[in-house]
Amino acid sequence: MDSYGKLVRDRIPQIIRADGTEPVTYTADPDEYRHRLRDKLREEVAEFLEADGAGALEELADVLEVVHALAADLGVGVDRLEEVRRAKADERGGFADRIVWTGNR
């Protein structure tokens, strides 16, 4: 955590209070929120990359939660995000075939 805090899930202050401590928090303005969401995405991706087994699934779920929040910040719902993802997959494919490109001849 940096000296200015970090973005946490909505129920974290409640969980801290239940543990007998009073959290110090504030609500980020829209610009700070956008910046902190991007920082949170970096944090969660890094944690996913370090995880293995069941931990990797938990971390991937955290990545997805941040992606959903980023979409909402852009004014896009999860359904629309999935629609855009599906359209890109239809046009360019997904990653299921495990193709690695090494250049052109």
N, C-alpha and C positions, 0 to 999 in steps of 0.2 A: 504494500500500500504506500503510495507517495504521501508527502506531507499535506497534500490537499484532499486526501481521501480517495475513494474509488466508488464507482457505481456498483450497487448491490441490488439483489432481488428485493421486491416490495415487502416481503414478510420478514426480512432479516432484522429490522429494528424490533419487531414484536418477539422474535425468537431470542434476541439478546436480552430483552426485558424479562422474558420468562426464565432466563438463566440468572436473574438477579442483578443485572447491570443496566445502567441507563445509557443508551447510545447517543452520540452527538451526531446529528444529521442536518441536512438542508436539502431543499429541492432545487435541482439544477434548472437554469433557464434553458430555453430550446437550443441555443447554440452550444452551450456547455454539454447538454444532454447528448447531442449529436456527436460531439467530440469524444465524450466518455463512452458512448456505445461503440465507437470504432476502436477505442482502447480496449474495451471489454472483449470485443471480437478477437483482437490480437492475443489477449490473455487466454481466452478459452481455446483458441486454435493451438496455442503453444502447449496448454495442458493436455489437449487431445493428442498431440504429436508425441508427448512424453508418456502417455498412458498405454496400458495393454489390457487385454482381456475384458472383463466386465467394466473396469474403470474407463476403458476407451468408449464404451457405449454411453456411460454417464456423461463423459466430457463431450461427446458428440451431441447429446441432447442439450447440453449447455450452449454449444455453438448454435444449434437450431433455435433455441430460445432468443439468443441475441439477434440472429438473422430475422426472426419474426418481429422483434422490436425495431430493428432498422427499417424493415419494410413498412411498419406502421408509421414510423417517423417520416417516411417518404409519402405517406398517405395511401399506402397500398396494403390491402388485406392479404392474408395467407392464401386465399383462393386465387387472387390475381397473381401473386408471386408464383404459385404453382402453375398457373396458366402460361406465364412467360417462360418458366423453366421447361414446361412441356413443349412449347413452340420451338424453343432453341434445340431441344433434344430431337424433335421431329425433323428440323432443318439440318442440324449438324451432327446428330447422334449423341449418345451418352458416353459412358466410360466402361460399359460392361465387357467390351471385347478386349480390353487391356492393351490397346495399341500404343506403342511407343514410336514416335516419329524421330528419326535421326538426321533429317535433312533431305535435300533433293539431289538428283543427278543431272 
